Amino acid sequence: MTRLHQISPSNPPDLVPLTRWFRDLEQAAGRGGIFARAADTARLLVATPSDETVLHGDIHHGNILDFGDRGWLAIDPKGLLGERGFDYANLLCNPDPQTAADPARFRTRLSHVAAAAGLDRQRLARWVLAWVALSILWPPFEPKRTEAVRRLSELAAAEIDQ
């Protein structure tokens, strides 16, 4: 991701700002609970960006592939503009919500990713909270997946509260 975030296309495509990306979460804030907290968190993050760059928007294990002689490449970019910490949040939600929601694994990965990427651990936890709450709103609405994502949002919230 560090390499991806260093790319500055000479003629950038139309990029979607994170404020637009989080609209669904703003609308869901009225439900209260994790949605309200995540919407407040996302609002704060996008209002005070750090290290803004072109973002992939969907970094996960299935979108980083080995192309042999061409090396490892990221596919299926969403073309976003925002803080690079956002891309790392999705990484922490993978390879699947059930695995990512293991408390010890989450805390360890959060620390390692923050250190390796040079990100503030608390701010990265905030991005995770915002990301997972938003992802609950997107199909498919599978009960098992949704419950794991909710647990992951609770882990992120607990890290923020420390």
Summary of the structure (lengths in Angstrom):
residues: 162
radius of gyration: 15.3
end to end distance: 27.4
largest distance: 49.8
contacts: 491
relative contact order: 0.17
helix: 62%
strand: 10%
